């Protein structure tokens, strides 16, 4: 086990970042070779006379960047290729472009931070303790243990009015929306304008007639919703995509008073940074609001685990439709998520990711303010993306392509609008952009937009 030479300035603050910087430099310069095992977080904390949590944060950051590996029973070691720069170095800022490495979508979480060890512990627990009969076809609405844990979590964290009986486990928000619209029948469905392009084919395939309703700086325009004659509305009140707007208290009240069916996509509710927690709409009107959520952002989209909380009659119809569609979700993953929630690992992982994503957001926003002050940055109170409103004479398609060329996850907003017009704007994701890379990426973006060459 390696002894480490780490120098920290206690007067400077940011001790975890200093430790990570020292270790990163040691690896890059070859002082720490691939495969070397580092002290445990407890031992290093004692050596440096800091709290263990500070060292854990530094180690987790370097694991996310690809410099370190952490495995149960093996401790923390230097990654095999860590003396070379991790994935970001695949891009040459002199103009040679490889595949994007900061995420393929602005909404993508950093999957390098998936809690592999803790999830593995939950899976192992399930496989060791689960009776054989539990591996048979289960309730298409989801295993009871998971529905109980999720109902408790949603009541505690999202102020939802939900119990196990009106909760259905589905394969993510997309399937939850499809099943809900299917059982409700051909609706005139109001949708936010602008909105994610990826949802439109799904909603139409489910039989909905779409009615666009504009979004402003308070969220969806409820007066326009009333005038549109829709039967139901699909909203993202916690953090609208793409604008990043949080539905204002006045609009929340007006939406509930509207009286139609509200389908609430609890998008980005987990990651809030500069505001107090806001409960879900479903908790205000559980007889008319259908809440849909998933673990795609908090953990990984590939788990395909989500839920629908609905009025009892609607929940029962969604459950029956799920059974007719594919007999339900895989049971081992459901039991594992139940254990993950019950053990507190889900909450701990969220706190860890919220802290890191805020650091990355702050680095990107700071870099944009310094290098591109003419760009207005919005939508940063929560979520994993920023909304950039551009000067009127800028080309949003050009900026989005330039951002993609240097590896940033970016999309122009124009194609997301039902109604043409509005200022040019671009959405940029920051979840996979390491904080120490933000300034360099924005400087390169500025150069490409100005048509200059890098010296």
Secondary structure, 3 states (H helix, E strand, C coil): CCCCCCCCCCCCCCHHHHHHHHHHHHHHCCCCCCCCECCCHHHHHHHHCCCHHHHHHHHHHHHHHCCEEEECCCEEEECCCCCCCCHHHHCCCCCCCCCCCCCCCCCCCCHHHCCHHHHHHHHHHHHHHCCHHHHCCCCCCCCHHHHHHHHHHHHHHHCCCCCHHHEEEECCHHHHHHHHHHHHCCCEEEEEECCCHHHHHHHHHCCCEEEEEEEECCEECHHHHHHHCCCEEEECCCCCCCCCCCCCHHHHHHHHHHCCEEEEECCCCCCECCCCCCCCHHHCCCCCEEEEEECCCCCCHHHCCEEEECCHHHHHHHHHHHHHHHCCCCHHHHHHHHHHHHCCHHHHHHHHHHHHHHHHHHHHHHHHHHHCCCCEEECCCECCEEEEECCCCCCHHHHHHHHHHCCCCEEECHHHCCCCCCCCEEEEECCCCCHHHHHHHHHHHHHHHHCCCCC
